[in-house]
Amino acid sequence: MTYYDDGRFRSTKKPVSTPKSSLSWILVAFFSAIVGSGATWLFLPPLVASGLITLPVSAQSTTNVSYTARARQPVSVQLNDAIVKAVKTATPSVVGILNIQDTTSGMQEAGVGSGVLFDARGFIVTNYHVVQGAAKVEVVLDNKRHAYATVVGADAYTDLAVLKIPSLFVTAANVAQFGNSASLQAGEPAIAIGNPAGLDFTDSVTVGVISATQRTMPVQDEATGQVIGQETVVQTDAAINPGNSGGPLLNIEGQVIGINSSKIVAKGFEGMGFAIPINEVRTITRQIMLTGHAQHPALGIEGESLSAVPQQYQPDVPVKNGVWVYKVTSASAKASGIRRGDVIVAINNVKITGFSDLRTVLWQHSVPGQWVTVSFYRGQTLMTSRVQLSDLPPLQNQNANNNGSTTDPFAGFGGIPFP
């Protein structure tokens, strides 16, 4: 700190030095030194302990004080060491995925994504949109070896797919450890690994935190641009870029807690990425491995959110929200008495305001084969009926209508053409 004197209070008289005044100054200086030294020895240890003063190593060694300064650097180093350890643990399980499509110019690479080896038999989980439309899928392992993969099955509704490569390419170190996404807390560290912008940036690591544990985001069909549902995802500010899709989101222990799937890219937004929770991934991958597809309960109707129905087709009902039935497709739904023009407003007494609600209620609390109570309006009359849920067919197996839109036997995804 710099002090200065502007001369405003400077005396014009020169001080006169006398033996008495000199002796007084000597005594004052002596006693000041004694008091200052005592105060230093009295207050120095607490100041060091509080972190307000940091002593050189040589000075600390001469004080014989056992206090430890409250410095942040050791904590930072410990956290960095934990991140490095987590990355080393998980990286061997991260693979690159090449989507090779048959074009008029021959077989060409259409895109690159990421994936996670999660089973010693060679099973890999990735996003459905990473392999969508592929004629061949090539996997690049951590040791740079290449292997062609078989697509065991895919689920467009959760944007997940399971691949398989020969087990001879896999060692115990290649198999990822899954964590528990139900125990996540906002603010805890999150680590993303993947191949942003392709294999030139293989195994890129980005670090952030869990921004939120449950966000509802739309799931979009990459081929058509159609929103086919909504999904509960984990939000993170760890950078997720094109090519990271299908790669792991890790906790500080190197366990996979999510599969990176999307981010918000609108102008003015940054650090808003999303991952499919690993508990849902575990369920979907198990179903695909057993049957080739995921099981999702279906009500057995086609329809549209009431709020999206054109005015000329609006039914005469006393509500403004619900699901308008366009067509009844399953035998159970037909037997229940539900018919075209009805407006579904509740499932098992849980309010339904539109397709997203219907999908959420059915998928969170029901399984194919289970019976549910459906409440619906027919005109001004509120009715209820029991319906046995069917299994929703994979979206990619559905047929296109003459107008190019896709019908859906599960009420919840919109896009149903009007007559």
Buried (B, 14 or more C-beta within 10 A) or exposed (E): EEEEEEEEEEEEEEEEEEEEEEEEEEEEEEEEEEEEEEEEEEEBBEBBBEEEBEBEEEEBEEEEBEBEBEEEEEEEEEEEEBBEEBBEBBBBBBBBBBBBBEEEEEEEEBBBBBBBBBBEEBBBBBBBBBBBEBEBBBBBBBEEEEBEBEBBBBBBBBBBBBBBBEEEBBBEEBBBBBBEBEEBEEEEBBBBBBBBEBBEBBBBBBBBBBBBBEEEBEBBBBEBEBBBBBBBBBBBBBBBBBBBBBBBBBBBBBBBBBBBBBBEEEEEEEBBBBBBBBBBBBBBBEBBBEEEBBBBBBBBBBBBBBEEBEEEEEBEBEEEBBBBBBBBBBEBBBBBBBBEBBBBBBBBEBEBBBBBBBBBBBBEEBEBEEEBBBBBBBEEEBBEBEBBBBBBBBBBEEEEEEEEBBBBBBBBBBBBBEE
